Amino acid sequence: MRREKEYEDALVEIVSHIKGLHSILSSVMLDTAALRQSLLVNNKSRAAYADRVRAGTKIGQPLLESALRSYDQIIRKVREAQRSSMEETVFPDAEPEIFH
């Protein structure tokens, strides 16, 4: 039981790290795309770059939010499984034996 909880805790931690990495990667990809567009269009002004970042954020934000919600659901399911396994251990379904 203890080892199972350790595995579940590790799984939650791994999914949390993946969630963070997904966010970081999305930001890097957005920034790279905005810089590339600025260079290709030959408009290297800060305002043009900022406009491209805002436009990319508008497009990508719903996808990123969906992915982050998915990670949260995975974490929630693992936590619920942990709670239910703890309840089964603390309150087993078996009837107690009564000695007369």
N, C-alpha and C positions, 0 to 999 in steps of 0.2 A: 504494500500500500504506500509506504513512504517513497519508494523508488518511483512509483507511478506518479505521485504528486510532483516529484522532482522533474520528471519528464514533462509533465503538463506545464509546470512553471517555466521550464526551458523553452517549450514550444511557444508559450505566450511571449517570452522575451525575444525569441527569434522572429516571430511575426511582427512584433513592435519595431524591431530593427529594420525589417524589410519595408515596413510602412514608412519609416523615416527615410530610408534610402530611396524609395519610390518618389517621395516628395522632392528630395534633393536632385535626383536624376531629372525629374520633370522641369525643375527650375533651370538646371544646366542646359537641357535641350532647348527650352524656350529662349534663354539668353543667346545660345549659339545660333539659333535660327534668326533671331533679331539682328545679331551682328552680321551674319552672312547676307541677309537681305540689304542691310545698310551698305555693305561693301559692293554687292552686285549692282545696286541701283546707283551707286556712286554718290550717295547722299549720306555723308558721315556726320551730320549734325546730331547733337544730343537729343533734340526734340523729335527728330525722325526715328531715332533708336527707341526712345521712350514710347512713341506712338505704336511702334511695332511690338514692343513688349506688352503694352496694354491690349492690343488686338489679339496677340497670341494667348494672353491670359484669359481673355473672354472666351476664346474657342476651347482652350484646354482645361479650364477650371471645372466644368461639369464632369469631364472624364476623370480628372484627378480626384474630385470629391467622391465619385462613385467608387473608385478603387480604394480610397481611404475608408469609406463606409464598409466595404467588403472586408478589409483587414479588421476593422472593429467588430464585425459580426463573427469572424473566426475567433477572435480573442474572447468575445462574450460566450460563445459556445463552449470553448475550452474551460472557462471559469465556471459555467453552469454545470459542466460535467464534473468538475472538481467538487463543487458544492454537493451535487447529488451523490457522488461516491463517498463523501464525508458523512452525509446523512445516513447512508446505508450502513456505514461502519458504526456510527454512534447509535443508531436505532435500527437494529436488524429486524427483518420481517418475521423472523421465527418467534413463535409464542414462547414465553418463558416457562420453564418447568416449575411446577408447584409441588413441593414435597409435603406430604401429610404425615 
